Amino acid sequence: MPIELIIFDVDGVLKQVVDPYMLLHRHFGTEAEGRRHFRAFREGHITYHEFAQLDAWSWRGRRVAEVKALLRSTPYTPGAFEMAAALQARGIPFVLLSSGFDLNVEEVARDLGAAGWCANILHQHRGRIVGRMTVHVPYGGKGPLVREILQRWGVDPARVLAVGDSETDIRMFEQVGHALAVRPRSEAVRQAADATLPDLTGFLTFLSSL
C-alpha cells in the first residue's frame, strides 16, 4: 500500500539538535532557569503552557535575528536534503509536527520544501522576542494533532508514515499505519516503531520496503 503522506518530527530527526529550547538557554546564559522550568513541569508543579511562558520570558528582548542565526547554524541530519528532494520527485507530500517553536520549524519547512508545519509560536515585535509563546503542540499532545492532519489531508491512516525520535512521538506513531524512529532516544521509542535508522541516509530504502 503506497505511502500518501509523511509526518516528521523536527528536533533530533531532521535537525541534529534535540532540544532548541535548551540551545537558546545555553546561548543566552539562562540554562539554569530552563532546567528549573522543565523540572517544575515534569514534577507537575506547573502546566506545559506555564512552562512555555516561563521559557519565552527568559528570552524577552533578545533579537530575533540572533535567534534565527543560532538555529540556522545547527546541522541537519545526514540525508535530510536528499530525502526531501526524492520525496518531492515522487510526489509524496510531507508535513512537520514539532513541539519546538516556529523560528526553527518554519525555516526547516522552507529549506526542505515541506507541504505544511505545526509548532509553537514564539511571539516577536519589531525584531525582538516579547516573552510570550502560543502553544499549539503541547508536550505529549501529538496524537490529536495527527488525527487533525489526517482529516485535513483526507488520507487513510494506513497510508501514512510518522517519523520521530522521542517518547512524545509514540502517540504520533499510534495514529498511523507505519512508524519510523530516527536516532531513537529510548528503548520505548525503538519498540514503538516498525524500524529504526541512525540518520536519514537509509530513509528511501526503508520507504521502498513498505
C-alpha positions as CSV (number, residue, x, y, z in Angstrom):
1,M,0.0,0.0,0.0
2,P,1.7,3.2,-1.1
3,I,2.5,6.0,1.3
4,E,0.5,9.1,0.6
5,L,1.7,11.4,3.4
6,I,4.7,11.5,5.8
7,I,4.6,13.3,9.2
8,F,8.0,14.3,10.6
9,D,9.1,15.4,14.0
10,V,11.9,18.0,13.6
11,D,14.3,18.2,16.5
12,G,16.5,15.1,16.6
13,V,15.1,13.8,13.3
14,L,15.5,16.4,10.6
15,K,17.9,18.5,12.7
16,Q,20.5,17.0,14.9
17,V,19.8,19.3,17.9
18,V,17.2,17.5,20.0
19,D,16.2,20.5,22.2
20,P,16.1,24.0,20.7
21,Y,14.8,25.4,24.0
22,M,17.9,24.4,25.8
23,L,20.0,25.5,22.8
24,L,18.7,29.1,23.4
25,H,19.1,28.8,27.1
26,R,22.7,27.9,26.8
27,H,23.4,30.6,24.2
28,F,21.8,33.3,26.4
29,G,23.1,32.1,29.7
30,T,19.7,31.1,31.1
31,E,20.3,27.3,31.2
32,A,19.7,27.0,35.0
33,E,16.3,28.8,34.5
34,G,15.4,26.5,31.7
35,R,16.2,23.3,33.7
36,R,14.2,24.7,36.6
37,H,11.2,25.4,34.4
38,F,11.2,21.9,32.8
39,R,11.7,20.2,36.2
40,A,8.7,22.1,37.6
41,F,6.6,20.9,34.6
42,R,7.7,17.3,34.8
43,E,7.0,17.2,38.5
44,G,3.5,18.6,38.0
45,H,4.0,21.9,39.7
46,I,3.2,23.9,36.6
47,T,1.3,23.2,33.3
48,Y,3.1,22.9,30.0
49,H,1.5,26.3,29.0
50,E,3.1,27.9,32.1
51,F,6.4,26.2,31.3
52,A,6.4,27.6,27.8
53,Q,5.6,31.1,29.0
54,L,8.5,31.0,31.5
55,D,10.9,29.9,28.8
56,A,9.7,32.6,26.5
57,W,10.0,35.2,29.2
58,S,13.7,34.2,29.8
59,W,14.4,35.4,26.2
60,R,12.4,38.6,26.2
61,G,14.2,41.4,24.5
62,R,16.5,39.2,22.6
63,R,16.9,39.9,18.9
64,V,15.0,37.6,16.6
65,A,17.9,37.8,14.0
66,E,20.3,36.4,16.6
67,V,17.9,33.5,17.5
68,K,17.4,32.7,13.8
69,A,21.2,32.8,13.2
70,L,21.8,30.4,16.1
71,L,19.1,28.0,14.9
72,R,20.4,28.2,11.3
73,S,23.9,27.2,12.4
74,T,22.7,23.8,13.8
75,P,23.3,20.9,11.4
76,Y,20.7,18.9,9.5
77,T,20.7,15.2,10.0
78,P,22.7,13.4,7.2
79,G,20.5,12.6,4.3
80,A,17.8,15.2,5.0
81,F,18.1,17.2,1.9
82,E,18.5,14.2,-0.4
83,M,15.4,12.6,1.2
84,A,13.3,15.7,0.8
85,A,14.3,16.1,-2.9
86,A,13.4,12.4,-3.6
87,L,10.0,12.7,-1.9
88,Q,9.2,15.8,-3.9
89,A,10.3,13.9,-7.1
90,R,8.0,11.0,-6.2
91,G,5.1,13.4,-5.4
92,I,4.9,12.3,-1.7
93,P,4.0,15.3,0.5
94,F,5.4,15.6,4.0
95,V,4.5,17.9,6.9
96,L,6.3,18.8,10.1
97,L,4.8,18.4,13.6
98,S,7.0,19.7,16.4
99,S,6.7,20.8,20.0
100,G,9.6,23.2,19.2
101,F,8.9,26.7,18.0
102,D,8.2,28.5,14.8
103,L,11.5,30.3,14.4
104,N,13.2,26.9,13.9
105,V,10.4,24.8,12.3
106,E,9.3,27.3,9.7
107,E,12.8,27.6,8.3
108,V,13.3,23.8,8.3
109,A,10.0,23.5,6.4
110,R,11.1,26.1,3.8
111,D,14.6,24.6,3.4
112,L,13.2,21.1,2.8
113,G,10.1,22.0,0.9
114,A,7.5,20.6,3.4
115,A,3.9,20.9,2.5
116,G,3.0,22.3,5.9
117,W,4.1,22.6,9.5
118,C,2.7,22.9,13.0
119,A,4.7,24.2,16.0
120,N,4.5,26.5,19.0
121,I,4.7,30.3,18.2
122,L,7.4,32.4,19.9
123,H,6.0,35.9,19.7
124,Q,8.0,38.8,18.4
125,H,7.6,42.5,17.8
126,R,9.9,44.9,15.9
127,G,12.6,42.3,15.7
128,R,12.6,41.3,19.4
129,I,11.3,38.4,21.4
130,V,8.4,39.7,23.5
131,G,8.4,36.9,26.1
132,R,5.2,35.1,25.2
133,M,4.5,31.8,23.5
134,T,1.4,30.3,22.0
135,V,1.3,26.5,22.5
136,H,-0.1,24.6,19.5
137,V,1.8,21.4,20.2
138,P,1.9,20.6,23.9
139,Y,4.3,18.0,25.4
140,G,2.9,14.6,24.7
141,G,0.0,16.0,22.7
142,K,0.8,15.0,19.2
143,G,-1.9,12.2,18.9
144,P,-4.9,14.5,18.5
145,L,-2.9,16.8,16.2
146,V,-2.0,13.8,13.9
147,R,-5.7,13.0,13.7
148,E,-6.4,16.6,12.6
149,I,-3.7,16.4,10.0
150,L,-5.1,13.1,8.6
151,Q,-8.6,14.6,8.4
152,R,-7.3,17.8,6.7
153,W,-5.4,15.8,4.1
154,G,-8.2,13.2,3.7
155,V,-5.8,10.3,3.8
156,D,-6.2,6.8,5.1
157,P,-4.1,6.4,8.3
158,A,-2.8,3.1,6.9
159,R,-1.1,5.0,4.1
160,V,0.7,7.5,6.4
161,L,4.2,7.2,7.8
162,A,5.2,9.0,11.1
163,V,8.9,9.7,11.8
164,G,10.1,10.6,15.3
165,D,12.8,10.1,17.9
166,S,11.4,10.7,21.4
167,E,8.7,9.3,23.7
168,T,6.5,12.2,22.8
169,D,6.4,10.8,19.3
170,I,4.9,7.5,20.3
171,R,1.4,9.0,20.4
172,M,2.1,10.1,16.8
173,F,3.1,6.5,15.9
174,E,-0.1,5.1,17.3
175,Q,-2.3,7.1,14.9
176,V,-0.8,5.9,11.6
177,G,0.0,2.7,9.7
178,H,3.7,3.0,9.7
179,A,6.3,4.4,12.2
180,L,10.0,5.0,11.8
181,A,12.3,6.0,14.7
182,V,15.4,8.0,13.6
183,R,18.1,8.2,16.3
184,P,15.6,7.0,18.9
185,R,16.3,8.4,22.4
186,S,15.0,5.4,24.4
187,E,14.1,1.8,24.1
188,A,10.5,2.6,24.4
189,V,10.7,4.7,21.1
190,R,12.6,1.9,19.4
191,Q,9.9,-0.7,20.4
192,A,7.1,1.5,19.3
193,A,8.4,1.9,15.8
194,D,8.4,-0.5,12.9
195,A,12.1,0.2,12.2
196,T,14.9,2.4,13.3
197,L,17.6,4.4,11.4
198,P,20.8,6.1,12.7
199,D,20.2,9.0,10.3
200,L,18.2,9.7,7.1
201,T,20.6,8.3,4.5
202,G,18.7,5.0,4.5
203,F,15.2,6.6,4.5
204,L,14.4,5.9,0.9
205,T,15.4,2.2,1.2
206,F,13.1,1.9,4.2
207,L,10.3,3.7,2.3
208,S,10.7,1.3,-0.7
209,S,10.2,-1.6,1.7
210,L,6.7,-0.6,2.7
